[in-house]
Amino acid sequence: MLRRLLAAVAALGLLGLNVAQAEGRNEAEPLFESDVVGSIPGAAIGGVLSGGVQWVVRRGKASLADNGMLRLEVKGLLLAAGSLAGTTGPVTMVAASLVCGGSGGTLMASTSAVPLSPGGNAEIRQTITLPPSCLGPVVLVRVFNSMAPVGSQLGPFIAATGFLH
């Protein structure tokens, strides 16, 4: 009797574990995660040029999930030089773009714009269409100009996934 009871408890425990694992599978799996760093002038990634002034990021993270959910958060994305250093200058909106193939790669998808606060804070949580594969992924943080004609509103990048040593 005790053996049957222990076997039943063990079976219920395994069933609970399997249910918990199955529920966990409903969440999107991360494909890519990285810090975000400020840009330097004169760089190009995926055919997108960097801004003409250096930018810094106090803290930034980006991730891309297998369901296409792109999450990007930057804190303190500010100009690093010039008369507007320590501010966002004229930039009030940003968007994110996925490049596959590293610095010489191809622009694959972009998000819509979100506000960039005067303190340089922005958060993007949007779904993009993923390509079947993406070697050397880079997520760019780009200036968004709402006054520009549709189709040319995305400007230079001012931050990108990567690291500083």
Secondary structure, DSSP 4 states (H G I P E B T S, - for coil): -HHHHHHHHHHHHHHHHHHHHHHHTTSPPEEEEEEEEE--TT-EETTEEBPSS-EE-SEEEEEEETT-EEEEEEE--EE-SSTTTTS-TT--EEEEEEEESGGG-EEEEEPPPEE--TTS-EEEEEE-PPPS--SS-EEEEEEE-TTSPTT--EEEEEEEE----
